[in-house]
């Protein structure tokens, strides 16, 4: 858990914990912050999440795999030295302006370029 001065449900606390994890294991000095490697790890976690669904595993397992993915995403922001919180809100502003369409019975929200 984070120190008592930061709420454990805050973005700042989560980011600080992941930074601490990176420092503990010297990710920046041992290849753990290499983007190609990080993308491969995220793909692996998505596969594990998929396995939870296709193999009928419970939501506890799904929650754990999703947390792994979130930790990797936060770590990617650290490794890439970008402000994920700012990027999140910028992207949400764009997404809220987009239209939705039903495609093959499922909702999609996209720019739908060239698909008129």
C-alpha positions in Angstrom: 0.0 0.0 0.0 1.1 3.6 -0.6 2.2 5.9 2.2 -0.5 7.4 4.3 -0.3 10.8 2.8 -1.7 9.6 -0.6 -5.1 7.9 -0.9 -4.7 4.3 -2.1 -7.3 4.8 -4.7 -5.6 7.7 -6.4 -3.7 7.7 -9.7 -0.8 9.3 -8.0 -0.5 6.5 -5.5 -0.7 3.8 -8.2 1.9 5.6 -10.3 4.2 6.0 -7.3 3.9 2.3 -6.5 4.8 1.3 -10.0 7.7 3.7 -10.0 8.9 2.1 -6.8 8.6 -1.3 -8.4 10.7 -0.2 -11.4 13.3 1.3 -9.1 13.4 -1.8 -6.9 14.2 -4.0 -9.9 16.3 -1.4 -11.8 14.0 -1.7 -14.9 15.7 1.3 -16.5 19.1 -0.4 -16.3 18.1 -3.9 -17.1 15.9 -3.6 -20.2 12.6 -3.6 -18.3 11.7 -0.3 -19.8 12.4 -1.2 -23.4 9.2 -0.5 -25.4 9.2 -3.5 -27.6 9.6 -5.7 -24.5 6.8 -3.9 -22.7 4.4 -4.3 -25.7 5.2 -8.0 -25.7 4.4 -8.2 -22.0 1.1 -6.3 -22.5 0.1 -8.7 -25.3 0.9 -11.6 -23.0 -1.4 -10.1 -20.3 -4.2 -9.7 -22.9 -3.8 -13.3 -23.8 -4.1 -14.2 -20.1 -7.2 -12.1 -19.9 -8.6 -13.9 -23.0 -7.9 -17.2 -21.3 -10.0 -16.1 -18.3 -12.9 -15.7 -20.7 -12.4 -18.6 -23.0 -11.6 -21.1 -20.2 -14.4 -19.9 -17.9 -12.1 -18.7 -15.1 -13.7 -16.5 -12.4 -13.6 -12.8 -12.1 -10.9 -13.0 -9.4 -8.5 -14.3 -12.0 -9.8 -11.7 -14.5 -9.2 -8.9 -12.0 -5.7 -10.1 -11.3 -4.8 -10.2 -15.0 -6.4 -6.8 -15.6 -4.4 -5.4 -12.7 -1.2 -6.8 -14.3 -2.1 -5.0 -17.6 -2.8 -1.8 -15.7 0.6 -2.0 -14.0 2.3 -2.5 -17.3 0.4 0.4 -18.8 1.4 2.7 -15.9 5.0 1.4 -16.3 5.0 2.2 -20.0 4.1 5.8 -19.1 7.0 5.8 -16.7 9.4 4.2 -19.3 8.2 6.6 -22.0 8.3 9.6 -19.8 4.9 10.8 -20.7 2.0 12.0 -18.6 -0.6 9.2 -18.9 -3.2 11.1 -16.8 -3.1 14.1 -19.2 -3.1 11.7 -22.2 -6.2 9.9 -20.7 -8.2 13.1 -20.4 -7.1 14.4 -23.8 -8.3 11.1 -25.3 -11.5 11.1 -23.4 -12.3 14.6 -24.7 -11.9 13.2 -28.2 -13.9 10.1 -27.6 -16.8 12.0 -26.1 -17.1 13.9 -29.4 -17.3 10.7 -31.6 -20.4 9.0 -32.8 -21.2 5.3 -32.2 -22.2 2.7 -34.7 -23.5 -0.9 -34.4 -21.1 -3.1 -36.4 -21.9 -6.9 -36.4 -24.2 -6.5 -33.5 -21.7 -4.6 -31.3 -21.2 -1.0 -30.5 -18.2 0.8 -31.9 -17.0 4.3 -31.2 -14.5 5.5 -33.7 -13.7 8.2 -36.2 -15.0 5.9 -39.0 -12.8 7.4 -41.7 -13.6 6.3 -45.2 -16.5 4.1 -44.0 -19.4 6.4 -44.8 
